[in-house]
Amino acid sequence: MQLPQRAHQPLIKRVKRTVLRTLRWNRFYQEKRPLGMEPRWAMIAAELSDEATLLDVGCNIGIYTRRAAEKGITALGVDLNPRYVERARSLHQDVPGLGFLFMNLGPREIARLPTFDATLCLSVHHQWARRFGLDESWEMVRILLGHTRRKLFFEPASIRSKYETQAPEIVDLDRESIIATNLAALRRVAPPDFSMRCLGESPCMGNEPFRLLFLAERA
């Protein structure tokens, strides 16, 4: 006996929802955050002047790494996910002065990186905190600052749950506490000739509607 068409509708809706969730889950991070990509890059690009080299730590599919190369900067993107690196290479193979490297982004690997004029450390700090602990995550930022000749761009999470059990003393989505906490931590780990400031914010996604972008700059 054939069921009425109405009986199929709830099942069809459930299947559609499952497919949409799967498609969103399988998208790369830089594809899932479209509203934040251009504002973030605008803040970064405004601060890049005569930097010759740039390192993009946790580059994902390399959209910002490419943008830097298109400005004439020799740019290297590194990521610990081989799928991201493969996709970045496929997308941007036509761009000169641009490369992508698959590597484990642990403390020892970070310490072995060469120096660059500029460093992007965007949306990776909370992942380091979860994996290595909050103190070690800031030690890794200290190492990156030591390998940065001029400017390091830093974007932390805006809610404590992103850090799981290793959250800093921030109030969720409270700009004042996020700025104060991260500026203090950056000053603590940076060489004395660095100055720090918050450049602004860009849209994020889900239960984190924004993230703040910081610049640590060598005098």
C-alpha distance (Angstrom), angle and dihedral (degrees) to the residues before:
residue distance angle dihedral
M1 . . .
Q2 3.79 . .
L3 3.79 115.7 .
P4 3.79 119.1 -128.2
Q5 3.79 113.5 -96.1
R6 3.83 90.2 -111.7
A7 3.81 90.3 64.5
H8 3.78 91.4 61.4
Q9 3.81 94.9 52.4
P10 3.85 99.4 81.2
L11 3.81 90.6 48.7
I12 3.81 91.7 47.8
K13 3.80 90.5 50.0
R14 3.81 91.7 50.1
V15 3.80 91.2 49.7
K16 3.80 91.3 49.2
R17 3.82 91.5 50.1
T18 3.82 90.9 49.1
V19 3.80 91.9 49.6
L20 3.81 92.2 48.8
R21 3.81 92.0 48.7
T22 3.80 90.2 49.6
L23 3.78 92.2 49.9
R24 3.81 91.8 49.7
W25 3.81 91.5 47.1
N26 3.80 92.4 51.0
R27 3.79 94.2 50.8
F28 3.78 117.6 102.3
Y29 3.81 117.8 -106.3
Q30 3.80 93.7 -109.7
E31 3.79 88.8 52.8
K32 3.81 92.4 49.1
R33 3.81 92.5 54.8
P34 3.83 102.6 51.9
L35 3.81 96.8 145.9
G36 3.80 92.0 55.7
M37 3.78 100.3 45.4
E38 3.80 100.6 77.8
P39 3.83 97.1 41.4
R40 3.81 90.9 49.4
W41 3.78 92.6 49.2
A42 3.81 92.0 46.3
M43 3.81 90.3 57.4
I44 3.81 91.8 46.6
A45 3.80 95.8 44.9
A46 3.81 91.6 50.2
E47 3.82 89.0 61.2
L48 3.82 97.5 45.2
S49 3.79 111.7 92.7
D50 3.80 120.8 146.1
E51 3.83 99.0 -8.5
A52 3.80 108.9 142.3
T53 3.81 99.8 -167.6
L54 3.80 135.3 34.1
L55 3.80 135.1 -172.1
D56 3.81 119.3 -155.6
V57 3.82 108.2 -160.4
G58 3.80 112.2 -157.4
C59 3.80 89.7 8.6
N60 3.83 96.0 178.7
I61 3.83 105.5 -165.9
G62 3.79 92.9 -13.0
I63 3.79 104.1 -112.4
Y64 3.82 93.6 142.4
T65 3.80 92.3 39.4
R66 3.79 87.6 57.1
R67 3.80 92.6 47.0
A68 3.79 89.7 54.9
A69 3.80 91.9 49.4
E70 3.79 90.2 49.9
K71 3.81 87.3 57.8
G72 3.81 88.6 58.9
I73 3.80 95.9 -98.6
T74 3.80 119.2 135.0
A75 3.79 99.3 -122.0
L76 3.80 133.5 -168.2
G77 3.80 123.7 -170.0
V78 3.81 119.9 -161.8
D79 3.79 128.0 -170.5
L80 3.79 136.2 165.0
N81 3.80 93.3 -138.7
P82 3.83 110.7 84.1
R83 3.80 90.3 -159.6
Y84 3.80 90.7 60.6
V85 3.79 92.7 47.3
E86 3.79 92.2 48.4
R87 3.79 90.8 50.7
A88 3.81 92.5 46.9
R89 3.80 91.7 51.4
S90 3.78 90.8 48.9
L91 3.80 94.1 48.8
H92 3.80 98.7 44.5
Q93 3.80 106.5 30.5
D94 3.81 90.5 117.9
V95 3.82 94.0 63.2
P96 3.83 118.0 94.7
G97 3.78 120.0 -139.5
L98 3.80 92.2 28.7
G99 3.80 130.9 113.5
F100 3.80 140.3 166.7
L101 3.78 128.1 -150.3
F102 3.79 130.8 -166.0
M103 3.79 109.5 -142.3
N104 3.78 140.9 144.5
L105 3.79 107.0 -99.9
G106 3.79 98.1 -144.7
P107 3.82 127.1 134.0
R108 3.82 94.5 -92.5
E109 3.79 92.8 48.4
I110 3.80 92.1 47.6
A111 3.81 89.5 51.7
R112 3.82 91.0 55.0
L113 3.79 94.8 55.9
P114 3.81 117.0 109.8
T115 3.80 122.5 -120.4
F116 3.79 122.8 -83.2
D117 3.79 133.2 -171.8
A118 3.81 92.1 -125.4
T119 3.79 133.7 19.2
L120 3.79 130.5 -162.6
C121 3.81 113.4 -152.1
L122 3.79 100.1 172.4
S123 3.78 125.3 162.6
V124 3.80 94.6 -17.2
H125 3.81 104.7 94.7
H126 3.81 95.3 79.3
Q127 3.81 89.2 49.9
W128 3.82 90.1 53.8
A129 3.81 89.4 48.9
R130 3.80 91.4 53.4
R131 3.79 92.4 46.4
F132 3.80 103.0 38.6
G133 3.82 106.0 14.0
L134 3.80 130.5 -96.1
D135 3.81 96.6 -85.2
E136 3.80 92.6 50.1
S137 3.81 91.0 46.6
W138 3.80 89.8 58.6
E139 3.80 89.8 46.1
M140 3.80 87.2 57.2
V141 3.80 90.0 51.9
R142 3.81 87.9 50.3
I143 3.81 89.5 54.1
L144 3.80 91.5 49.2
L145 3.81 90.8 50.3
G146 3.78 89.1 52.0
H147 3.82 88.7 53.7
T148 3.81 92.9 47.9
R149 3.78 116.7 90.1
R150 3.80 97.6 -168.7
K151 3.82 123.2 -6.4
L152 3.79 137.7 16.9
F153 3.80 119.7 -170.7
F154 3.80 113.0 -154.2
E155 3.80 129.4 -171.0
P156 3.83 117.9 -177.2
A157 3.78 128.8 -173.7
S158 3.80 118.8 -90.5
I159 3.82 99.0 -144.9
R160 3.79 129.9 57.0
S161 3.82 95.9 -130.8
K162 3.81 90.5 69.8
Y163 3.82 87.2 67.4
E164 3.82 92.9 46.1
T165 3.85 106.7 -161.7
Q166 3.82 93.8 -8.0
A167 3.79 100.6 65.4
P168 3.81 121.6 150.5
E169 3.80 119.8 -128.6
I170 3.79 96.9 -83.2
V171 3.80 130.5 132.4
D172 3.78 110.6 -126.5
L173 3.80 112.0 -95.8
D174 3.80 91.9 -10.3
R175 3.77 104.7 136.4
E176 3.78 95.4 -162.2
S177 3.80 94.3 54.4
I178 3.82 93.4 42.3
I179 3.79 91.6 51.5
A180 3.80 95.0 44.7
T181 3.81 94.2 46.2
N182 3.78 96.2 47.5
L183 3.79 96.5 41.9
A184 3.80 89.7 51.5
A185 3.80 91.6 49.0
L186 3.80 93.1 46.9
R187 3.80 91.0 50.3
R188 3.79 90.0 49.3
V189 3.82 94.7 55.2
A190 3.81 101.3 32.3
P191 3.79 126.1 94.1
P192 3.82 112.1 -100.7
D193 3.81 94.4 -104.9
F194 3.83 93.1 63.5
S195 3.81 124.4 96.3
M196 3.82 123.9 -162.5
R197 3.78 135.3 -150.2
C198 3.78 140.2 160.3
L199 3.80 111.9 -110.9
G200 3.80 97.4 -166.4
E201 3.76 140.6 -90.0
S202 3.78 139.8 -73.9
P203 3.81 133.0 -162.0
C204 3.79 116.6 -86.9
M205 3.81 125.8 179.5
G206 3.78 146.0 -107.4
N207 3.80 114.5 8.6
E208 3.82 89.8 -11.5
P209 3.81 105.1 71.4
F210 3.81 95.4 177.1
R211 3.78 143.8 14.9
L212 3.78 128.6 -157.8
L213 3.79 124.7 -128.9
F214 3.81 122.0 -144.0
L215 3.78 131.5 -166.6
A216 3.80 124.3 -151.5
E217 3.79 107.3 -167.2
R218 3.78 130.4 -173.8
A219 3.80 113.3 -130.3
